[in-house]
């Protein structure tokens, strides 16, 4: 199983979107700044804001790219508010 995850930082009031097979480890890596070229190196207070459980890495990457292409903080906030958006994404990219 793979996941699309959205992290949120209060310090920077920003979101980060990614995909992984292990959310707990990935969150630790982001907060420990193990990805030196990643956007997440700017702070160390990332918390899990939202996740979508996907069937495989292919579906996860398609959904990740879809969310990133939206380039919208409001869209990300709506993902958390309206679960039907995730359901539609999972159906669209199944």
N, C-alpha and C positions, 0 to 999 in steps of 0.2 A: 504494500500500500504506500502511496505517496500523498503528500499534502501540499497545498498551496497555503502559505501563511502570510499574514500581514502583521508586521511589528509596528509599535508606536513608541515614540520617545517624547516624554513630557518636556525635557530640556530644550529640544529643538522644535517641538510641536510638528513632528513630521512622521510619515509612514515609510515603511520599506516592505516591498513585496518580493517573495521568493518561493522556491519549491524545495522539498526535501523528503527523505524517507524517515527522518528522525528529528522531530521538532525540538525536543529537549536539548539534544546536543547542539543543534544549529543555533538555538537561542544563546546557549553558553558561549559558543564560538563568536557570535556577533558581539556580545557584551565584553568578551575578553580580547576583542580587536584582532582576532586571528586572521581575518580577511583584510590585509593591509591595503588592498586596492579597492575595497568595497566602500560604498557610501556609508555603511554602518560604522565605520571607524571614527566618525565625527563625535560619537557619544557612547556612553556605556550604560544607559538606562533603558535599553530596549525591552519591551514587554509584549507578550503575545496579545494582539488585538482581535484577530480573527483567523479562522482556518477553514479550509474546505478539504474534506477527505476524498481523494481521487482513487480510481481503480489502478492506475499505473503512471509511470513517469511521463508518458506521452500526453495523457489527458492533463496532468498537472502542469506541464509546460505550456500547453495551449491555453489553459485558463489563466495561468500567470501572465502570459503575453497579452491576453485579452484585457486583464485588469490594468496592466501597465500602459497599454495603448489608450485607455480611457483618459489617462493623465488628469484625474479628478479626485480631489480629496472628498468631495461630496459623494461620489460613486463608492468610494471605499467605506465611508460612514454608512451609506445605504446598504452595503453588503451585510453589515452588522445589524442593522435595524430590520431588514426585510429578508428573511430566510429564503423566500421564493426566488430571489435573484440567484442564489447559489444553486438551487434546484434547476433553474433554467440553464445555467452555465454547464452543469454536469450533463444535462440532456443534450445540449448543443454540441458539446465536445466529447460525446461518448463513442 
